[in-house]
Amino acid sequence: MNRIYLDHNATTAVDSAVLDAMLPSFSSEFGNASSIHTFGQRARAAVETAREQVAALVNARPQEIVFTSGGTESDNHAIFGAAQAQLPVRPGAHVITSTIEHEAVLNACQALERQGVAITYLPVDREGLISLDDLRRALRPETVLITVMHANNELGVIQPLDEIGRIAAEADIYFHTDAVQSAGKVPIDVKTLQVDLLSISGHKFYAPKGIGALFIKSGTQLRQLLYGGHHQRGFRPGTENVAGIVGLGKAAELARLSLEKDAARISRLREILEQGILARVPDSHVNSSIAPRTPNTSNILFPGLEGEALVIALDLKGLACSTGAACSSGAVEPSHVLTAIGLPASKARASIRFSLGRHTTESEIAVALEIVPAAVAQLRKLSPTYHPG
């Protein structure tokens, strides 16, 4: 069976060119980048080249890029670091975020709440966009940080970061964005967006797992998250993951060079997939279809089904996709993102995310358009809750 992978927002395969770039760091170029001898200096040179490559992807300066273990660490460092660094200056600190953030942001904000920091969770509309008026109204003299994601992992919806950045800059408030799902998929310019902090995760755009980056605008005050040596100007102590960093740098370079071409091709394939499903599956609906989205992401509602059952049925047919539901102790909770846009729990549980990638082909989409309608029809025959509209 030739399996079809449409779950690229979960993770991506390491690109062959990325793997080739990494291999020397496991063998001949194995030095510690902090060592002053030749082995170490070769490793240092490789790290600094990667820093330049990642900086170029987001139009930053190389010295503003700090390598991390991934998106979660980058988000935590930005949120805890920015909020806690401001506490002596602005007592009674206040942070603004949205209700559809990734758990790496939401759980960090909830932890700050337990420490006495006030958090405002901005609602979103039915398309998944925050209101700029709500954001302005939420500002307080004590506000120290705005953290709003660039693109949502479940819907692909892109927030108006340029406007958010303008509001934050005018109020002299730090602005962080989780760009884990947008980096490598859509253009990012940290200067135009006026962000102070931006999180990246390598495995979302064909680099290995366990490597990420945090853009820290020059002059931004952050409290340390980790304590150790003086690596990376003291922002992130610990011996650098040279192989992972090299891989992230190469993936950033590939993404920057192919972004426009990839986006156009993938967007066309997504359109074929969506229109094909809507035409073949009665009562199906694309969630957040009107809002700006990353070119690869489609979240589709199939009323009358349990999303997990459909994911399993599709996997048995050779197609990998995902739900936004969280499973805890055997109980499936509806996605907080989908309920935030107004879907009742039953419809949130009946929604499936398809996320395409660089290697997705038109023939794979054609096969998916045979598999998905058949699986939906079969499950609906067994469903006591499906009533054709």
C-alpha positions in Angstrom: 0.0 0.0 0.0 1.3 3.4 -1.0 0.6 5.6 2.1 -0.4 9.2 1.7 0.7 11.7 4.4 -1.5 14.7 4.9 -0.4 15.6 8.4 2.4 18.0 7.8 1.3 20.4 10.5 2.1 17.7 13.0 5.6 17.1 11.6 7.5 16.8 8.4 10.1 14.4 7.0 13.7 15.6 7.1 14.6 16.9 3.6 17.3 14.9 1.9 19.4 18.0 1.5 19.0 18.8 5.2 20.1 15.3 6.2 23.2 15.6 3.9 24.1 18.9 5.5 23.8 17.4 9.0 25.8 14.2 8.4 29.3 15.6 8.8 28.4 16.9 12.3 27.9 13.3 13.4 31.3 12.2 12.2 34.2 14.2 10.9 32.9 17.6 12.1 32.0 16.5 15.6 33.6 19.3 17.6 32.1 21.2 20.5 31.3 24.7 19.1 32.6 26.2 22.4 36.1 24.7 22.0 38.9 26.9 20.7 40.8 24.3 18.8 40.3 23.5 15.1 37.5 20.9 15.7 35.6 23.3 17.8 36.1 26.3 15.5 34.8 24.3 12.5 31.7 23.5 14.5 31.3 27.1 15.5 31.6 28.2 11.9 28.8 25.7 11.0 26.6 27.1 13.8 27.1 30.7 12.7 26.3 29.9 9.1 23.0 28.3 10.3 22.3 31.4 12.4 22.7 33.5 9.2 20.4 31.2 7.3 17.6 31.3 9.9 18.0 35.1 10.3 17.5 35.5 6.5 14.3 33.5 6.6 12.6 36.1 8.9 14.7 39.2 7.9 16.5 39.4 11.2 20.1 40.0 12.1 22.1 36.8 12.9 22.9 38.0 16.5 19.1 38.1 17.1 18.7 34.4 16.6 19.0 32.0 19.6 18.8 28.3 19.0 16.5 26.2 21.2 15.1 22.7 21.5 11.9 23.7 19.6 8.7 25.6 19.6 7.7 24.9 23.2 11.0 26.1 24.7 11.0 29.2 22.5 7.4 30.1 23.5 8.2 29.5 27.2 11.4 31.5 27.1 9.6 34.4 25.3 6.6 34.5 27.7 8.3 33.8 31.0 11.4 35.8 30.1 9.6 38.9 28.9 6.9 38.9 31.6 9.2 38.3 34.5 11.9 40.7 33.3 9.3 43.5 33.5 7.9 42.7 36.9 10.3 45.0 38.8 9.4 47.9 36.4 5.6 47.3 36.1 4.2 45.7 39.2 0.9 43.9 38.8 2.0 42.7 35.3 -0.6 41.9 32.7 -0.3 39.7 29.6 -2.6 39.5 26.6 -3.0 36.4 24.5 -5.8 34.6 22.5 -8.1 31.7 23.2 -6.7 29.7 20.2 -3.0 29.6 21.1 -1.0 26.4 21.1 -0.8 24.7 24.6 2.9 25.9 24.8 1.5 29.4 25.0 -1.7 28.8 26.9 -0.1 26.6 29.6 2.7 29.1 30.0 0.2 31.9 30.5 -1.8 29.8 33.0 1.4 29.2 34.9 2.0 33.0 35.0 -1.5 33.4 36.4 -0.7 31.1 39.3 2.3 33.4 40.0 -0.1 36.4 40.2 0.2 37.8 36.6 -3.1 38.9 35.1 -3.9 37.3 31.7 -6.5 38.5 29.2 -7.6 35.8 26.7 -8.9 37.5 23.6 -11.8 35.7 21.9 -11.8 35.1 18.1 -14.6 35.4 15.6 -16.1 32.5 13.5 -13.1 32.6 11.2 -10.6 32.4 14.0 -9.4 36.0 13.9 -9.0 38.2 17.0 -10.6 41.7 17.0 -8.1 44.6 17.0 -10.6 46.7 18.9 -10.7 44.0 21.6 -6.9 44.1 21.7 -6.9 47.9 22.2 -9.6 47.7 24.9 -7.5 45.0 26.7 -4.5 47.2 27.0 -3.6 48.4 30.5 -0.8 50.5 32.0 0.5 47.2 33.5 0.5 45.3 30.2 4.0 43.9 29.6 3.5 41.4 26.8 1.1 40.6 23.9 1.5 37.0 22.6 -0.6 36.1 19.6 0.3 33.3 17.2 1.0 34.0 13.6 -0.8 31.0 12.1 -3.1 28.5 13.9 -2.0 24.9 13.9 -5.5 23.5 13.4 -7.1 26.1 11.0 -4.1 27.6 9.3 -5.7 31.1 10.0 -3.2 33.9 9.9 -3.6 36.7 12.4 -3.1 40.4 11.3 0.4 40.6 12.9 1.3 43.9 11.2 -1.6 45.6 12.9 -1.0 43.9 16.2 2.7 44.8 16.0 1.7 48.5 15.4 -0.6 48.5 18.4 2.1 46.9 20.6 4.8 49.4 19.4 2.6 52.4 20.0 1.9 51.2 23.5 5.6 50.3 24.1 4.7 46.7 24.9 6.7 43.6 24.0 5.1 41.5 21.2 5.7 37.8 20.8 4.3 35.5 18.2 4.4 31.8 17.9 5.4 31.3 14.2 5.8 27.6 14.4 3.1 26.9 11.8 4.0 29.8 9.5 7.8 29.8 9.2 8.7 28.3 5.9 5.2 28.5 4.6 4.5 32.2 4.3 6.8 35.2 4.1 7.9 36.6 7.5 9.6 39.9 8.1 10.2 40.7 11.8 10.8 44.3 11.0 7.6 44.8 9.0 5.6 42.9 11.7 7.3 44.8 14.5 7.6 41.7 16.7 10.1 41.6 19.5 10.1 37.8 19.9 9.2 35.1 17.4 9.3 31.3 17.9 10.3 28.7 15.3 10.3 24.9 15.3 12.5 23.0 12.8 10.5 19.9 12.4 7.5 21.8 10.9 9.5 22.7 7.8 11.7 19.6 7.0 14.4 20.0 9.7 14.8 17.4 12.4 12.8 17.3 15.7 14.4 18.8 18.8 15.7 22.0 17.2 14.1 25.4 17.1 14.9 29.1 17.3 13.8 32.2 19.1 14.2 35.6 17.5 15.0 38.2 20.2 15.0 41.7 18.9 18.1 43.6 20.0 17.5 45.4 23.2 14.7 43.1 24.4 15.0 42.3 28.1 14.5 38.7 29.0 14.9 36.8 32.2 16.9 33.6 31.8 14.9 30.4 31.5 17.9 28.1 31.9 21.1 28.6 34.0 24.5 27.2 33.0 27.4 28.4 30.8 27.6 31.5 28.7 26.5 30.0 25.4 24.5 32.1 22.9 25.2 35.3 24.8 23.8 33.8 27.9 20.3 33.6 26.5 20.4 29.8 26.2 23.2 27.9 28.0 24.2 24.4 27.1 26.4 22.8 24.5 24.9 23.6 21.1 23.2 20.8 19.2 25.4 21.4 16.2 23.9 18.8 13.9 20.3 20.0 14.6 21.3 23.6 14.2 23.0 22.9 10.8 19.8 21.1 9.8 17.6 24.0 10.8 19.8 26.4 8.9 19.7 24.3 5.7 15.9 23.9 6.0 15.5 27.6 6.5 17.6 28.3 3.4 15.6 25.8 1.3 12.3 27.3 2.6 13.4 30.8 1.7 14.4 29.9 -1.8 11.4 27.8 -2.6 8.7 29.5 -0.5 6.8 31.3 -3.3 6.9 28.3 -5.7 5.9 25.8 -3.0 3.1 28.0 -1.7 1.5 28.4 -5.1 1.7 24.7 -5.9 0.4 23.5 -2.4 -2.3 26.1 -2.4 -3.6 24.8 -5.7 -3.6 21.2 -4.4 -5.5 22.3 -1.3 -8.1 23.9 -3.5 -8.5 20.7 -5.4 -8.8 18.7 -2.2 -11.4 21.1 -0.6 -13.5 21.5 -3.7 -13.4 17.8 -4.4 -14.6 16.9 -0.9 -17.3 19.5 -0.8 -18.6 18.2 -4.1 -18.5 14.5 -3.1 -19.4 14.6 0.6 -22.9 16.0 1.4 -23.1 18.6 4.3 -19.3 18.9 4.5 -17.9 22.3 5.3 -14.5 24.0 5.4 -13.9 25.7 8.7 -12.4 29.2 8.5 -12.5 29.2 4.7 -12.8 32.9 4.4 -9.9 34.0 6.6 -6.3 34.3 5.3 -4.7 30.9 5.8 -1.4 29.1 5.3 -1.5 27.5 1.9 -1.3 24.0 3.1 -4.0 23.7 5.8 -7.6 22.6 5.5 -9.9 21.9 8.4 -13.1 20.2 7.3 -16.3 19.4 9.2 -18.1 16.1 8.5 -21.3 16.3 10.5 -22.6 13.1 12.0 -19.2 11.5 12.6 -16.6 11.2 15.3 -13.4 12.6 14.0 -11.2 10.0 15.6 -13.2 7.2 14.0 -12.7 8.8 10.6 -9.0 9.3 11.2 -8.6 5.6 12.0 -10.7 4.6 9.0 -8.6 6.7 6.7 -5.4 5.4 8.2 -6.6 1.9 7.5 -7.0 3.0 3.8 -3.5 4.4 3.8 -4.2 8.1 4.4 -2.8 10.0 7.4 -4.5 13.1 8.7 -5.5 14.3 12.2 -8.2 15.7 14.5 -7.8 18.7 16.8 -9.2 16.7 19.7 -7.3 16.0 22.9 -7.6 12.5 24.4 -7.1 12.3 28.2 -7.9 9.3 30.3 -9.9 7.8 27.4 -12.2 10.8 27.1 -12.0 12.8 23.9 -12.4 16.5 24.5 -13.3 18.8 21.6 -10.6 21.1 20.3 -10.4 24.4 22.2 -9.7 26.1 18.9 -12.8 24.8 17.2 -15.1 25.6 20.1 -13.5 29.0 20.3 -14.7 29.8 16.7 -18.3 28.8 17.8 -18.6 25.2 16.8 -20.6 23.1 19.3 -18.7 20.1 20.7 -20.4 17.6 18.4 -19.2 19.5 15.3 -15.7 20.2 16.8 -15.3 16.5 17.3 -16.5 15.9 13.7 -13.8 18.1 12.1 -10.6 16.8 10.5 -7.4 18.6 9.6 -5.6 17.9 6.3 -2.2 19.5 6.0 -0.3 19.2 2.8 3.5 19.5 2.2 6.3 20.0 -0.2 6.2 16.5 -1.4 2.4 16.1 -1.7 1.5 15.2 -5.3 -1.6 15.8 -7.4 -2.0 12.0 -7.8 -2.1 11.6 -4.0 -4.9 14.2 -3.8 -6.8 12.3 -6.4 -6.5 9.1 -4.4 -7.5 11.0 -1.2 -10.7 12.2 -3.0 -11.6 8.6 -3.6 -10.8 7.4 0.0 -12.3 10.2 2.0 -15.9 10.3 0.6 -16.1 6.5 0.8 -15.0 6.4 4.4 -17.4 9.2 5.4 -20.3 7.5 3.7 -19.5 4.2 5.4 -19.3 5.7 8.9 -22.4 7.8 8.4 -24.4 4.6 7.6 -23.5 3.5 11.2 -24.0 6.9 12.8 -27.2 7.5 14.9 -26.6 11.2 14.8 -26.2 11.9 11.1 -29.3 13.3 9.4 -28.8 14.5 5.8 -29.4 18.2 5.6 
